[in-house]
Amino acid sequence: MAAIVDAEKCTACGECAEACPLDAIEIKDVAVVDAATCGDCGACVDVCPPEAITVE
């Protein structure tokens, strides 16, 4: 399952996009995860300052 972004918490800082080794995250108004590309590694979760991303 791909990383899930809580749009209420996301500040679109871009830390997750920089940390993603598969370039599966794009920053728009909030972080947007491409589920087909996401490898469920959790790198984005570890660097998200507002803790807006989860991997289930």
C-alpha positions, 0 to 999 in steps of 0.5 A: 500500500502506498504512503498516505498524506493527511492533507489537513496536516501537510504543509507542502514543505517538500521534505518527503519529496526530497527523501523519496528514493523512487521520486513518487511524491510531487508537491502541489498544494499538499504532497501527492503520492503516486501509488503506482510508484511508491515502494512503501519504504517509509522514507517520507514518514521519517522526515515529515515535520508535521507527521502528515504521512503514514504507510499502512 
